[in-house]
Amino acid sequence: MLLDTLGAGKLPLAIVSGEGALLWDADGRTWWDFYGGHAVTLLGQGHPRWADAIAQQARTLSFVTTVVDTPVRDRAAARLCAFTGMDQVFFVNSGAEANEAALKLARKATGRPVIIAMEEGFHGRSMGAVGVTHHYRTQHAPAHGDVRFVPFGDLEALERALDGSVAAVICEPVQGMAGVVVPPRGWLAGVKAACERNGSLLIADEVQCGLGRMGVPLASMLDGVRPDIVSVGKGLGNGFPVAACLMTDAVAATARPGEHGTTFGGGPLAAAAVEATLAIVEDEDLLARGNALGQEMAAVLGRIPGVLEVRGSGPWLGVVLDRPAKIVAAGLRDQGFLVGTSSDPYVLRLAPPAVTPVFAVRLLGEALSDVLGGAMRAAGAA
């Protein structure tokens, strides 16, 4: 029996198939997926080129030890580094694993013990990752690691927290779980500069916001920043479980054989998924299409009464409401739309595939307007 880690958060749905931005459940009902499986399916469901690449790799070489080279992994690494502008990559299986690797690398590279993380941030549920995740630390006390927390977007607070014991600052360029929270323009550049002055590293957790989710290869680029270490995941394999820890040559030079490793990270099937995903993003111009989709969503949803703000960019938006988001999300499900919520009870998270058609955005707008209007009418009647 499958362990239930969701409780009341589990939706009463059994999804059996999908195509593009559409899903079908076991009863044959059609759903528009405006959450992308937690910001994963940037290409949408069932992309034939992606599926064929994995199938062909499975027929050719499904798995081999990581102590030998494989051409598909080398190609995936080269393509990912070129796409992100980073120098070297270590493949893993999940975003939490990528952050674990990032934290280990930062402490090794600097010889320092302390990590600075952001309030309301989220970096995963493994012990090291949960140690730098603000609210989740207390669920598994005592938390692992020497960590200081500062408010997200507050550069002065960060500078006060920096000293000679700090190995790295880890942050999401745009906070996802918190509700797609965008910091003040120039904040990340200020963080990078402060880290450089202090001899500390900047770890950008781009598991949710990176790899085209905000219409650029990395969200750090929106502030003109090249971090020392970047963790990516979610959309990297478009649903195939793969993630990566990217780094500069300077950081990579401090790593020694045997200090970190993986059995499955960057295996042939995962590498084929990465190579195909990135090729499709580039060949089908999904960065530009995602940007256009995000602009359309912001324009359509932002003018609906009851929507206070739409923040983010590309197909990665936080919709701030004047009432609890869970109630609104339930109303949208009644009309056949899957959306996400966040740790902010008034924010919906939208992360649709970049291939979502424009008319689906208009349908979502009509549904949201109906749900919010219905909620207002119900409140007035009461």
N, C-alpha and C positions, 0 to 999 in steps of 0.2 A: 504494500500500500504506500502511496506517495505521501511523504511528510507534508503536513499542512503548515506552511509558514506565513500564510496570508490571513487566515481567520476571516473576519467580516469584510476584509478588503478584496476577497475573491469574487469575481463577477460570475453570475449564473449563466455562463456561455460555454459552449463547446465549438470552437472554430475548427473547421475541417479542410478548408481550401481557400485560396486567394489568387488574385490576378491584379497586378498594378496596385492601385489604392483601394481595391475592393476585397472584402472577406466574405465567406459564406459559413454559416453555422450548421450544426447537425440537423436542424429543422428546415434547412434550405433558405433561410432568411439572408438577405444581402445587407452588408454593413460597409459604410465608408470609414476607413481607418485614418483618423486624423491624429493618431498617437504613434504610429509607426513602430509598435512593439517596444515602447520605451526608447524612442529615437534611434531605432536600429535600421529599418528598411528604407534607406534613402532611394534605392532603385525600385522599390515596390516589390510585390510578390511575383515569383515565377518568371523573372527575366530570363528569356531563353538562352542568351549568351552566357550569363552567369551560371545557370543550371548546367549547360553543356560543358563548361570549363571544369566544373567539379566532377561531373560524370566521367569525362574523358580522363581526368587525373586519377579517378578511382580505378579505372580500367588499366591505367598505365603503371601507377605506383601509389598505393593507398597509404603506406606508412613505412618509414625506415628510421633507424636511430639518428638522433641529431648530431652524433659525432662524425657523420659523413656529410659531404656537401650534396645538395640537390639543386639542379638548375632552376626549378620552379621557385624555390625559396630565395635563391639569389636574385631572380627577376623581381619577385615581390618586394624584396628589401630595397632594391635599386629604385623601383617605381615609387615606393612609399617615401623614401628619402627625397627623391626629386620633387614629388608632389608637395611635401611639407617644408622643404628647405632645410631639413636636418641632415646630420652627417652619418649617423649609425643607428641601428635598430636592433632591439632584442624582442623577439616575438614571444607572446604568452597566450593565455586562453581567455582572460577576462580583464575588465578594467581594474578591478581590485588587485589582480596580480601585477598589472602594469604599474600601479601605484606602489605596491610593495617593492618592486624592483627599483623604482625611482627613489624611494626613501633610502634603500640600502646603498645605492650608488652615490647619493648626495652625502651621506654620512662618511662613506669610504673616501670620496674625492676630497672632502674638506678636513677630515679627521675631527669633526665636531659632532656633538650629540644632539643638539636641540633643533626642533622643527617649529616653525611658525605656521599656523594654519588660520583659516578664516571662520569666524562665527557664521552659523547657518550653512556652512559648506557641507559637501558630501563627497566621499572618496572611496566608498566601498565598505564591505562588512567583514573582511578578514581582519585578523587582530591588529596588524600594523596599520591597515587602512582605516579601521574603525577608531584607532587611536588618534587620528588627525581629523576625524569627523565629529563635529561639534556636539550635536545632541545625542548621537548614538554611543558615545564613550561610556555613558553611565549605565547602559544596558549590560555591559560586560566588565564591570569594575573588578579589580583595578585595571585601568586602561594601560596599554603598552606604549612605552616611549615617553620622552621628555618633550612635551608640546606646550606651546603658548598660543592662545587664541586672541585675535584682534578683530575689530569690526571690518566687514567687507567694504572696500571703497574708501577707508579712512587711512590715508597715507601717513599722516602725522602719528597715529597710533602705531602703525607698523614700524616707523622709524624709531619710536621710543622702545619698542620691543627688541630691536636688533642689537646684538652685542657680539663679542668675540666667540661666544659659545654656539652661535646659530649656524647650523649646516645649510639650511635651505628654508625658503618660503614656498609652501605649496598652496595653490589656489586654482579655482576655476576662473578663467577669464570672464565668463558669464555663469552665474550660479544656476544650476538646473533644478535640483530638487527644491530649492528655496522659492522657485516660481519664475525662472528665467529673469533673474535680477541682473541688470546691466550696471556696471560701476560707472562713475564719472569718467568722461573722456580724458585720457592721459594718465589715469590711475595706474594701469598695468605698466606703462612706460616708467612711471615714477617708482614703482616697486622694483623693476629691473635695475634702475639706476641705484637705488638704495642698497640692493643686494650686492651690486658690483663694488660700491664703496666699502661695504662691510666684509667683503670676501666670502659672501654667502651665495648659494645658487638659487635660481628661480625654477621651480617645477610647475609647469602648467598642466593641470588636469583637464584635458580636452576630450575625455571619454564621451561626454554628452554633447558638448558644443562644437567639437572639431570635425574634420574630414567632410566639409561641405554643408554641415547642418546649419551654419549661419551664412551660407553663400560664399565662403572663402575656404581654402584648404585648412587653415587653422584660425580659430577665433582670435588668437594672439596677434595675428596680422592686422586686425582691425585697429590696433593701437600701435602698429609698427614695431612690435616686439618679437625678438627671437629668443625664446627661453633657453636655459641650459639643458633642461630635460622636459620632455613632453610625453604624457601618457594618452594613448588613443585606444578606442575600442568601439562598442556599439555598432556604428555603421561600417566599420572597417571590412567586415566580411558579409555585410548585408543579411545577417542572420546566421551565418556560419560562425560558431564560437571561436573568435580570434581577437587578440588585442596586441598592443605593442608599446614598448618603452623606447622612445626616440631620444637621442642625445647628441651633443656636440662631440667633436673629436677630442677636445680637452677633457671632458668627463670620461669618455670611453677609455682614454689612455690610463686612467687610474684603476680600471677594473683588471683583476687578475684571474687566470683560469682556475675554475673550481670554486670561486666565491659565490657564484649564482648559476642556476641551471634550470632546465625544464625537460620533461619527457615529450610532451605533446606540442609545445609552443612552436609555431612555424612548421608544423608537419605538412606533408605534400598537399593534402586536401585543403587545409587552412590557407596555405600559400596560394593555391589555385584560386580560392575564393577572393583573397586580397587582390591578386593580380587582375582578375576579371572585374572586380568591383571598381577599382581605380581606373581601369581602362574605359569602362562604360561611363563613369563620371566625366572623364575627359572627352571621350568621343561623342557623347550625346549632349555635351554642354550643360550638364546638370547643375553646375554652379550658377550659371546665368538663369536657368529655368527655375532653380530653387529661389533665387533672389526675386524673380518676377512673381513666383507663387506667394512668397512672404509679403511682398508689397500689396498684392491683391487681398490676401487675408487681412492685413492690417487695415486696408481701406474699407473693406466690407464690414468687418466686425467692429471697427472703431467707431462707427456712426450709429451703432445700435444702442438705444436707451437701456441703461443698466450696465453697460460696459464703461468702466472708468478710464482704462488705459490699455493699450496694446504695446508690449515691449519685446525687444529682440529683433532679429532680422533673419532673412531666408526662411526656410521651413522650420523655424524654431522660435515660437512665440509664447509669451505669457499674457493671458487675457485676464486683466484685473476686473473683478465684478463687484457690484454693490450688495451681494448676498452670497451665502456659502456656495462654494464651487461644487461640492459633492452633490448638492441638490440639483444644480444646473446640469452637471455631467449625467446624472440619472435621467433627467428630462431629455437630454440629447440622445441617450441610448434608446429611449422609448421611440425616438424618430429615426433610429438606425445609424447613429454616429458614435464612434468611439473616440473619446478624448481623454486626456490625462488630468490629474489634479496635482497638487504639490504640498509641501509642508506649510505653505501659506494657505489658510483655509478659504481665501477669497480669490485664488488664482487658478485658472485652467491652464494646462500646458498643451500646446499643439506642436506635433512633430510629424507631419504627414510625409509620405514619399514625395520626392521632388517631381515625380511624374504625375502627381495628382492634377486632373484637369481643372481648368478655371471654373467651369460650370458647377463643379462639386463644391467649390468655395461659396458660390452664391447659394447653393442648397443648404450648406452649413449656416450661412448667415440667416436665411429664412427660418431654419429650425431654431437657431439661438434666439432670434427675435420673438418667435412664438413662445419658446420656453420662458424667456424673461417677461414677456407680456402676460403670459398666463400666470406666472408667479405673482406679478403685480396685481392682476385682477383677483387672484385668490386671496392675497393679503388684504385688498380693499374690501372684499366680501366679508372677511372675518371681522 
